[in-house]
């Protein structure tokens, strides 16, 4: 138990470090390290690293504090899960796949329990061919075993990313292994990539209009709505032009996670809840998080500033106009430090511009004095342009206005 406690503590701490990072910052090596730790802990109970058992560990790390009671609780839960799993009726691999098809079990559970990795190809075989196209379990198992035997998992993924893949030496190598669904898999991956690209939100520049940016802060979040196929939206209230206005703000999932992870303990709790719900096989679509109902208060996003804009459309005269609905997209998320720096830069640039306008205007005064037959040197002094460099700057600034 002492050894298990140490492993659970190390896993808890490592997962917290990983979870504190934004998605782009958490590297593949970090995730693989955590996955190895999960596999090690579960193997102590005789459990595979399938989704349903890994979820027990994910629930464990959502607790705020690590203590003896928490270790006892998760240990008991893993022992109970192990008893049910190990004492279940013994089925052949084909029978397990058949049962999985009938019960529509998550491929992330089925594959590890059969001893196969959750690679893109294995997920395609089970999720697409077995479940959706109703291919026989024996054919799917045969293909899984072939790929496992030749250890082709990574090669298949690499091949799917090569443009003229049939001309590549890797294709010839894989064909020798008589993989039945090789070509279908590559085409499937290409179609999925095209479908994802078509759902990607276009930027204003891509659509052809210049948005009117607004910077907002202290957003009161009441609801968060999204599913795995669409970008998230937050519903709430924000002060715009001095008035508290009800708005909807669309943003990417990574941006949502960034906002939540920088919004004190409540934001972290909401982030953990979302991850838990998304990992559930029976997740509802769309997923709705009623913040007040589930946490007793609204979430206040006051640790950052959002640069947002309203989407635009062409009117009957083909001019770009803003949508009337109170809906905004996030363009940038700025920390307080970044916002203060930007505000200071804007202020300084404005002051510099005012100074340049004064210097440029001094040349006009200089010209008036010269027309009054005042000597050149005297006119420069009266116009405040006695310094030769300042005089040249004033001259060129005035030229720009002509």
Buried (B, 14 or more C-beta within 10 A) or exposed (E): EEEBBEBBEEBBEBBEEBBEEEEEEBEEEBEEBBEEBBBEBBEEBEBBBBBBBBBBBBBBBBBEEBEEEBBEBBBEBBEEBBEEBEEEEEEEBBEBBBEBBEEEBBBBBBBBBBEBBBBBBBBBBBBBBBBEEEBBBEBBBEBBBBBBEBEBBEBBBBBBEEEEBEEBEBBEEBEEEEBBBBEBBBEBBBEBEEEEEEEEEEEBEEBEBEBEEBBBBBBBBBBBBBBEEBBBBBBBBBEBEEEEEEBBBBBBBEBBBBBBBBBEEBBBBBBBBBEBBEBEEEEEEEBBBEBEEEBEEBBBBEBBBBBBBBBBEEEEEEEBEEEEEEBBBBBBBBEEEEBEEBEEEEEEEEEEEEEBEEBBBBBEBBEEBBEEEBEEEEBBBBBBBEEEEBBEBBBEBBEEEE
